[in-house]
Amino acid sequence: MVVMPSIVDLSVNLAMAYPTSTNDDLMLARERLLLAPYAMHSADTAGRKHPEPPHPYRGPFHRDRDRIVHSAAYRRLSSKMQVFTGELGDYHRTRLTHTHEVASVARTLARALKLNEDLVEALALAHDLGHPPFGHAGEDALNECLAGEGGFSHNRHGLRLIEELEQRYPEFPGLNLSLEVLEGQATRIDKQAVALQRPLLEVQVVEAADSVAYDTHDADDALELGLVSLPELLLVPLWSEAAKRVRLRYAALAGKVLKRAVLHELIDWQVSDLVTRVGARLAAGDLASTFDVRRAAYLVETSQELIELKRELEAFLRDRVYRHPDVLRVRLDAQAMLREMFAGYVARPELLPASFSGRIERVGLRRSVSDYLAGMTDRYAQQEYRRLFTPRC
């Protein structure tokens, strides 16, 4: 049996082999050993918009990951809804817990496919930074408010956040992330560009991980909130097949124990399908660099069987969960509140913080108001609405 060396063993061996090398040299050498040629190697990064010297012991994508984690926008994800608000309970996912689940799945895929885990994690942690309060309900409301002015997209706002709105460093606006992370976020905006030039495999992996995460946890949250029942979900083909697989191993499971086992199986099934399918494609191809990746067919896709099963689940969730009367009620209330706040700040721009009122001349009043509202958490939006826009008796 061949025993692969551990990460510690590799690090020790590299240090012994290159006793006079810097930490940066060792990091690059380690990547050459661990990453496939089609992965994005740190040595090949295109750099940053605002040039910075290399860090003595962190690679460029490791620094990106850390900058995202320490940003205000990232912290605010803990108080932004995924699908369900806190009014419906506290079991369900927030944008932050969803982000961590995506990062977990994406990192697993990256390691199995010998991709750059640091870059994958940075991309995953940044992918939902631009979401406004109240999830897609909030996004739709802001999009209506900015009709005729380019609208509002959480993906575009996320790019604006990391390029200019976050102010953590005196040398430059935004987080000054690597161009690969900016490009990855930009591909979520411009699908036509993706058709002309494929994104890095690390970007493709995060997109796939996002699908695995929300297809699984939206059903989990809906079950916990009682919006659907386990017997109903077990009639959905994807859940039915996952339950069959579980019962082959554990015949007597029922109730919550069965639900948890099925959820685990769903994630494992989808991830294993991706690893097997994509791994076979990569092994059969001739991808010697990221240059080849950008000109190849889109590679990180699930099998056709799973694509169809996932579509059926998503249709079920759309009809039974996302359009559930309780969810729609909260959605409509949130949208009405955001529209009223938007109109209120437009009418009284002096209420805006200086950091946003100072941008009015450059980006316009309505965009500045939208940017301010989009940065709010659910709780803070409700608090400011009551404080500024609710009539007092």
Legacy VTK file of the C-alpha trace (Angstrom):
# vtk DataFile Version 3.0
C-alpha trace
ASCII
DATASET POLYDATA
POINTS 393 float
0.000 0.000 0.000
1.321 3.432 -0.925
1.243 5.869 1.999
0.989 9.508 0.980
3.123 11.898 3.022
1.262 14.195 5.392
1.261 17.973 5.086
3.604 18.117 8.086
5.967 15.628 6.472
5.995 17.639 3.258
6.691 20.864 5.133
9.573 19.292 7.073
11.031 17.717 3.942
10.794 20.979 2.033
12.472 22.893 4.833
15.318 20.343 4.893
15.646 20.380 1.118
15.725 24.189 0.945
17.442 25.262 4.197
18.184 28.796 2.967
14.785 29.405 1.370
12.274 31.940 2.625
8.825 30.970 3.824
7.486 32.322 0.547
9.794 30.012 -1.424
8.687 27.043 0.678
5.019 27.896 0.139
5.500 27.987 -3.633
7.465 24.733 -3.574
4.756 23.101 -1.483
2.132 24.154 -4.038
4.210 22.657 -6.849
4.135 19.337 -5.002
0.473 19.354 -3.978
-1.405 21.174 -6.726
-2.234 19.980 -10.202
-0.830 21.935 -13.173
-4.353 23.136 -14.008
-4.775 24.663 -10.535
-4.154 28.339 -9.862
-0.677 28.506 -8.314
0.229 31.478 -6.133
3.344 32.049 -8.223
1.113 32.768 -11.230
-1.172 35.329 -9.617
-1.798 38.479 -11.646
-1.343 40.493 -8.460
-3.545 43.257 -7.091
-4.917 46.546 -8.412
-2.792 48.342 -5.847
0.634 46.622 -5.786
1.833 45.342 -2.418
5.015 43.516 -1.429
4.650 39.765 -0.757
3.844 38.759 2.787
6.710 36.933 4.534
4.724 33.800 5.442
1.263 34.012 3.802
0.534 33.440 0.159
-1.606 35.917 -1.811
-4.823 33.911 -1.544
-4.240 33.175 2.142
-4.070 36.948 2.664
-7.294 37.378 0.662
-9.044 34.868 2.870
-7.895 36.651 6.028
-8.900 40.081 4.721
-12.395 38.827 3.957
-12.815 37.207 7.381
-11.754 40.422 9.137
-14.035 42.669 7.068
-17.164 44.326 8.449
-19.240 42.996 5.556
-18.301 39.424 6.490
-19.261 39.903 10.156
-22.636 41.341 9.156
-23.520 38.097 7.370
-24.230 36.600 10.803
-27.345 38.786 11.077
-28.608 38.512 7.492
-31.243 35.953 6.621
-30.673 33.155 4.123
-34.322 32.318 3.429
-36.050 32.558 6.806
-35.920 35.427 9.317
-35.255 35.152 13.034
-38.961 35.758 13.546
-39.517 32.173 12.387
-36.978 30.663 14.791
-33.223 30.436 15.323
-32.355 26.992 13.928
-32.168 28.006 10.303
-29.138 29.268 8.399
-27.956 32.826 8.201
-25.857 34.115 5.318
-22.784 33.454 7.465
-23.566 29.828 8.287
-24.479 29.240 4.637
-21.141 30.777 3.646
-19.269 28.434 5.992
-21.093 25.411 4.589
-20.218 26.461 1.040
-16.584 26.970 2.055
-16.498 23.534 3.693
-17.839 21.742 0.614
-15.677 23.795 -1.748
-12.524 23.111 0.238
-13.255 19.369 0.161
-13.691 19.478 -3.611
-10.533 21.540 -4.042
-8.403 19.133 -2.066
-9.770 16.085 -3.893
-9.145 17.732 -7.276
-5.722 19.158 -6.292
-6.813 22.770 -6.653
-5.718 25.808 -4.655
-7.590 25.550 -1.345
-6.633 29.048 -0.201
-8.111 30.588 -3.338
-11.222 28.402 -3.150
-11.816 29.385 0.459
-11.360 33.089 -0.273
-13.832 32.856 -3.167
-16.358 30.939 -1.060
-16.143 33.321 1.889
-16.641 36.321 -0.427
-19.400 34.918 -2.621
-22.370 36.292 -0.620
-20.856 39.452 0.895
-23.109 41.673 -1.215
-26.445 40.353 0.032
-28.678 43.083 1.521
-30.889 42.519 4.572
-33.766 40.056 4.162
-32.086 37.988 1.460
-33.532 37.896 -2.033
-36.607 39.791 -0.822
-34.350 42.715 0.055
-32.482 42.386 -3.227
-35.724 42.539 -5.216
-36.888 45.620 -3.295
-33.628 47.513 -3.892
-33.667 46.452 -7.527
-37.108 48.060 -7.876
-35.892 51.225 -6.136
-33.026 51.521 -8.632
-35.053 50.732 -11.738
-33.721 52.848 -14.594
-30.375 53.302 -12.819
-28.844 49.905 -13.378
-30.860 48.091 -10.719
-29.394 46.230 -7.761
-27.540 42.914 -7.851
-26.027 41.365 -4.726
-23.164 39.995 -6.834
-22.346 43.414 -8.257
-22.701 44.998 -4.827
-20.337 42.367 -3.388
-17.706 43.417 -5.907
-18.271 47.070 -5.007
-17.866 46.223 -1.331
-14.498 44.543 -1.692
-13.181 47.099 -4.185
-14.243 50.350 -2.550
-16.828 50.358 0.258
-14.779 48.444 2.837
-12.312 50.905 4.371
-9.772 49.023 6.475
-6.424 50.097 5.053
-4.889 53.570 4.691
-3.073 52.725 1.448
-6.057 51.843 -0.749
-9.857 51.616 -0.916
-11.557 48.281 -0.401
-9.712 45.109 0.552
-7.323 45.089 -2.430
-7.891 41.389 -3.008
-6.017 39.505 -5.679
-7.235 39.893 -9.236
-8.193 36.202 -9.292
-10.706 36.715 -6.460
-12.099 39.842 -8.141
-12.414 37.944 -11.409
-14.182 35.094 -9.627
-16.733 37.487 -8.164
-17.147 39.200 -11.542
-18.049 35.895 -13.227
-21.133 35.751 -10.989
-22.288 38.979 -12.672
-21.443 38.529 -16.342
-22.543 35.101 -17.572
-21.848 36.072 -21.190
-18.175 36.553 -20.347
-18.135 33.046 -18.842
-19.383 31.679 -22.150
-16.451 33.320 -23.953
-13.747 32.422 -21.421
-14.137 29.786 -18.738
-13.409 30.775 -15.164
-10.684 29.126 -13.138
-11.504 25.668 -11.793
-11.414 27.162 -8.290
-14.253 29.502 -9.285
-16.224 26.641 -10.850
-15.824 24.585 -7.668
-17.322 27.339 -5.494
-20.344 27.626 -7.802
-20.914 23.874 -7.506
-20.460 23.947 -3.724
-23.029 26.741 -3.422
-25.587 24.559 -5.209
-24.819 21.561 -2.969
-25.205 23.667 0.167
-28.443 25.514 -0.514
-30.269 22.562 -2.070
-29.555 20.619 1.109
-29.918 23.174 3.885
-33.018 24.964 2.575
-34.898 21.657 2.843
-33.405 21.062 6.309
-34.505 24.489 7.541
-37.979 24.095 6.047
-38.401 20.766 7.851
-37.303 22.219 11.175
-39.728 25.131 10.799
-42.598 22.800 9.920
-43.181 24.310 6.484
-42.984 20.836 4.959
-42.997 17.352 6.474
-40.444 14.573 6.170
-42.959 12.219 4.453
-43.581 14.931 1.833
-39.877 15.404 1.157
-39.327 11.654 0.953
-41.682 11.665 -2.060
-39.299 14.006 -3.896
-37.084 11.745 -6.076
-33.740 13.101 -4.807
-34.730 12.599 -1.173
-36.356 9.257 -1.948
-33.161 7.909 -3.524
-31.000 9.286 -0.688
-33.302 7.614 1.857
-32.997 4.286 0.009
-29.220 4.530 0.227
-29.415 5.305 3.945
-31.777 2.412 4.661
-29.421 -0.029 2.981
-27.038 0.738 5.842
-29.447 1.599 8.677
-32.790 -0.115 8.148
-34.587 1.052 11.286
-34.051 4.811 11.142
-37.031 7.152 11.391
-37.932 10.722 12.298
-35.162 13.208 13.015
-32.470 10.540 12.968
-33.517 9.549 9.446
-33.663 13.204 8.393
-30.096 13.843 9.575
-28.836 10.681 7.864
-30.515 11.682 4.597
-29.059 15.190 4.774
-25.597 13.733 5.274
-26.149 11.349 2.361
-27.308 14.185 0.104
-24.130 16.158 0.672
-21.875 13.113 0.383
-23.660 11.931 -2.777
-23.406 15.302 -4.518
-19.775 15.865 -3.536
-18.755 12.317 -4.485
-20.518 12.702 -7.831
-18.577 15.893 -8.528
-15.234 14.421 -7.465
-15.745 11.304 -9.598
-17.116 13.066 -12.650
-14.771 16.071 -12.643
-11.777 13.948 -11.681
-12.395 11.689 -14.671
-12.716 14.691 -16.984
-9.482 16.183 -15.700
-7.648 12.855 -16.005
-8.858 12.413 -19.570
-8.004 15.945 -20.627
-4.773 17.674 -21.444
-4.860 20.664 -19.122
-1.312 21.806 -18.473
-2.156 25.216 -17.031
-4.916 27.672 -16.203
-4.518 28.904 -19.778
-5.898 25.555 -20.950
-8.688 25.642 -18.353
-9.933 28.981 -19.651
-10.309 27.527 -23.138
-11.795 24.176 -22.201
-15.436 23.244 -21.743
-16.999 24.060 -18.375
-15.685 21.176 -16.273
-17.182 21.273 -12.772
-20.683 19.934 -13.350
-22.704 17.191 -11.726
-23.956 14.164 -13.641
-27.100 14.549 -15.747
-28.976 12.237 -13.368
-28.272 14.502 -10.414
-28.991 17.660 -12.404
-32.524 16.391 -13.088
-33.052 15.257 -9.503
-31.850 18.601 -8.159
-34.191 20.480 -10.509
-37.144 18.513 -9.146
-36.109 19.305 -5.574
-35.664 23.001 -6.396
-39.124 23.085 -8.002
-40.584 21.513 -4.842
-38.796 24.041 -2.615
-39.922 26.927 -4.809
-43.578 25.889 -4.652
-43.806 24.628 -1.084
-41.180 26.629 0.818
-40.176 29.879 -0.868
-43.855 30.608 -1.667
-45.182 29.435 1.688
-47.672 31.988 3.108
-45.560 32.583 6.233
-42.426 33.179 4.144
-44.284 35.436 1.698
-45.750 37.478 4.545
-42.337 38.180 6.011
-40.971 38.860 2.537
-43.669 41.432 1.726
-43.274 43.174 5.090
-39.506 43.392 4.621
-39.809 44.766 1.103
-42.322 47.413 2.142
-40.014 48.508 4.941
-36.958 48.753 2.672
-38.857 50.703 0.029
-40.049 53.162 2.668
-36.536 53.527 4.076
-35.118 54.079 0.605
-37.625 56.857 -0.088
-36.974 58.345 3.349
-33.201 58.552 2.919
-33.573 59.941 -0.614
-35.860 62.661 0.744
-33.544 63.347 3.704
-29.960 62.530 2.662
-28.674 64.292 5.780
-29.653 61.117 7.630
-26.955 59.163 5.783
-23.616 58.573 7.522
-20.806 60.800 6.241
-19.091 57.883 4.510
-22.148 57.449 2.261
-23.275 61.054 1.880
-19.714 61.810 0.759
-20.187 59.460 -2.204
-23.329 61.153 -3.547
-21.520 63.448 -5.950
-19.561 60.550 -7.411
-22.173 57.756 -7.632
-25.474 59.591 -7.154
-27.903 59.909 -4.251
-30.013 56.850 -5.013
-27.023 54.530 -5.423
-25.514 55.867 -2.179
-28.772 55.191 -0.332
-28.942 51.695 -1.814
-25.348 50.968 -0.807
-26.093 52.081 2.742
-29.254 49.981 3.015
-27.564 46.942 1.458
-24.912 46.990 4.176
-27.457 46.787 6.995
-28.211 43.606 8.877
-31.829 42.523 9.264
-31.838 43.671 12.885
-30.221 47.038 12.214
-32.594 47.782 9.331
-35.579 47.112 11.575
-34.035 49.224 14.342
-33.330 52.191 12.058
-36.772 51.936 10.493
-38.430 52.216 13.912
-36.086 55.013 14.978
-36.295 57.209 11.873
-39.385 56.342 9.905
-42.058 55.085 12.310
-44.404 57.881 13.449
-44.449 58.441 17.185
-47.728 58.959 19.018
LINES 1 394
393 0 1 2 3 4 5 6 7 8 9 10 11 12 13 14 15 16 17 18 19 20 21 22 23 24 25 26 27 28 29 30 31 32 33 34 35 36 37 38 39 40 41 42 43 44 45 46 47 48 49 50 51 52 53 54 55 56 57 58 59 60 61 62 63 64 65 66 67 68 69 70 71 72 73 74 75 76 77 78 79 80 81 82 83 84 85 86 87 88 89 90 91 92 93 94 95 96 97 98 99 100 101 102 103 104 105 106 107 108 109 110 111 112 113 114 115 116 117 118 119 120 121 122 123 124 125 126 127 128 129 130 131 132 133 134 135 136 137 138 139 140 141 142 143 144 145 146 147 148 149 150 151 152 153 154 155 156 157 158 159 160 161 162 163 164 165 166 167 168 169 170 171 172 173 174 175 176 177 178 179 180 181 182 183 184 185 186 187 188 189 190 191 192 193 194 195 196 197 198 199 200 201 202 203 204 205 206 207 208 209 210 211 212 213 214 215 216 217 218 219 220 221 222 223 224 225 226 227 228 229 230 231 232 233 234 235 236 237 238 239 240 241 242 243 244 245 246 247 248 249 250 251 252 253 254 255 256 257 258 259 260 261 262 263 264 265 266 267 268 269 270 271 272 273 274 275 276 277 278 279 280 281 282 283 284 285 286 287 288 289 290 291 292 293 294 295 296 297 298 299 300 301 302 303 304 305 306 307 308 309 310 311 312 313 314 315 316 317 318 319 320 321 322 323 324 325 326 327 328 329 330 331 332 333 334 335 336 337 338 339 340 341 342 343 344 345 346 347 348 349 350 351 352 353 354 355 356 357 358 359 360 361 362 363 364 365 366 367 368 369 370 371 372 373 374 375 376 377 378 379 380 381 382 383 384 385 386 387 388 389 390 391 392
